[in-house]
Amino acid sequence: MKTKIAISLATAYLLTFTVLCATNTLTVACSFMYLFSPVATVIMVLVVLTEKGYHYRELTDDEEWGYRDKDKNKLRLF
């Protein structure tokens, strides 16, 4: 839930920033939003990467990496 909120807020912020800059309205607000847009993006990335909501199974010794949340038999590629 926290991840969805962070993604939604960052998307709304960046969409508002894009619309303000594209329409050339409130150029001062657009300038300030430009300065803080990396902050919104970095916070969103940190929230997504540190989310602990789903418990993945541990990889076995013969598995080096993979899609831990997907069943290999359901991918239909192997």
C-alpha positions as CSV (number, residue, x, y, z in Angstrom):
1,M,0.0,0.0,0.0
2,K,2.8,2.4,0.9
3,T,4.4,1.7,-2.5
4,K,1.3,2.5,-4.4
5,I,0.9,5.8,-2.6
6,A,4.5,6.7,-3.3
7,I,4.2,5.9,-7.0
8,S,0.9,7.8,-7.3
9,L,2.3,10.9,-5.6
10,A,5.5,10.9,-7.7
11,T,3.5,10.4,-10.8
12,A,1.0,13.2,-10.0
13,Y,3.9,15.5,-9.1
14,L,5.8,14.8,-12.4
15,L,2.6,15.0,-14.4
16,T,1.8,18.4,-12.9
17,F,5.3,19.6,-13.5
18,T,5.1,18.5,-17.2
19,V,1.7,20.2,-17.7
20,L,2.9,23.5,-16.1
21,C,6.0,23.6,-18.2
22,A,4.3,22.6,-21.4
23,T,1.6,25.3,-21.0
24,N,4.1,28.0,-19.9
25,T,1.9,28.9,-17.0
26,L,3.3,29.6,-13.5
27,T,6.9,29.5,-14.7
28,V,8.2,30.3,-11.2
29,A,6.3,27.2,-9.8
30,C,7.7,25.2,-12.7
31,S,11.2,26.2,-11.8
32,F,10.8,25.2,-8.2
33,M,9.2,21.9,-9.2
34,Y,12.2,21.3,-11.5
35,L,14.6,21.6,-8.6
36,F,12.6,19.1,-6.5
37,S,11.7,16.6,-9.1
38,P,14.8,14.4,-8.5
39,V,13.9,14.3,-4.8
40,A,10.4,13.0,-5.6
41,T,11.9,10.4,-7.9
42,V,14.6,9.2,-5.5
43,I,12.1,9.0,-2.6
44,M,9.7,6.9,-4.8
45,V,12.6,4.6,-5.8
46,L,13.7,4.1,-2.2
47,V,10.2,3.3,-1.0
48,V,9.8,0.7,-3.8
49,L,13.2,-0.9,-3.1
50,T,12.8,-1.1,0.6
51,E,9.2,-2.4,0.6
52,K,8.9,-5.6,2.7
53,G,5.3,-6.4,2.0
54,Y,5.9,-9.6,0.1
55,H,7.8,-12.5,1.5
56,Y,9.8,-14.3,-1.3
57,R,11.0,-17.8,-1.0
58,E,14.7,-18.4,-0.6
59,L,16.7,-19.5,-3.6
60,T,18.1,-23.0,-3.6
61,D,21.8,-23.8,-4.1
62,D,21.2,-24.5,-7.8
63,E,19.4,-21.2,-8.4
64,E,21.5,-18.1,-8.9
65,W,18.8,-15.6,-9.7
66,G,15.3,-15.4,-11.1
67,Y,11.8,-14.2,-10.7
68,R,11.2,-15.4,-7.2
69,D,7.6,-14.3,-7.2
70,K,6.7,-16.4,-10.3
71,D,6.4,-20.1,-10.6
72,K,8.7,-21.5,-13.3
73,N,6.0,-23.7,-14.7
74,K,3.6,-20.8,-15.2
75,L,6.1,-18.8,-17.3
76,R,5.7,-21.1,-20.3
77,L,9.2,-20.3,-21.5
78,F,11.1,-23.3,-20.1
